[in-house]
Amino acid sequence: MSGLRFLALVALASCQSVGQPPDASVPKVAAPPPARVPQLADRDFVMPPLPHRRVTLQGASGPVVVDAEIARTVPQRTRGLMWREVLPEGTGMLFIFERDDWLSFWMKNTLIPLDMLFIDSRLVVVGLVENAEPQTLSPRTPGDVQSQYVLEVPGGWARKVGVKLGSKVQVEDLAALSGEP
């Protein structure tokens, strides 16, 4: 047997442990836990940017405009304005549903008070919840009426600008938002 082949066999034999199960001398390392995936309602969940539309409402002194983010899919509507620490004046979120229905909203993980304007398919304000208390699960509804849209704006905004029940609403390019998302 050549010297090189003999050395290879000796090296191989010295690698085998006798009388112990394989890998007994190698410490076991636990696999790292799977990475935590943030859920939709988690503070660290990153929601993709939403489209915006100009929403014009009839106020006490004339038209008032809101730059509204559009929430029309179930995940977008579920996330809503959760975890926002501020909602600047003149901004909001318009929730769009397929048709008039009995809608109910809550303030789960919502840190700021909001006004909720419930708007029917004729684009008329049919319900108004003012200064909804943050971080509560109490249902907010327009009462005995159905609505298709809900516009959330900073708490106190509706009273400040004079939007009330019966106010007319216009949504820029609303037809492009209709139908399935």
C-alpha angles and dihedrals in degrees: 000000000000119000093244093053091046091053091049091053092047091049091049092047092050090055092060117085117219122221096005130096115253115278093011091130093050112088114238114244117201115233111251114257114259114270113268111250112212114239125224095261095044119111091233095051109117111219115204114246114277127223117257132221133185110246116195120196131184107250131183093271099034136285120355122194130216124191097219130193109222120235110184106140123075093250092047092049092045093052094042113148096336116153095008110143094194138018109197121228111270095029134095146136126268115208112205124201129184097251143342110304142151099281127192127184134192135195100233110160090353108137101191133056114257139193113225117206112195110207126189129218090270087062095246124135104247099167138025131193112187126206096352108205112253124243098017133124095213110131115248114203137163090240120237098000137085124233138186100199136039121197115199116199135164114298112270094019097112093054092043094055096033101246109157143157110310094028112144120238133203124193118199111242093351092162090065089057096051123098129034117342 
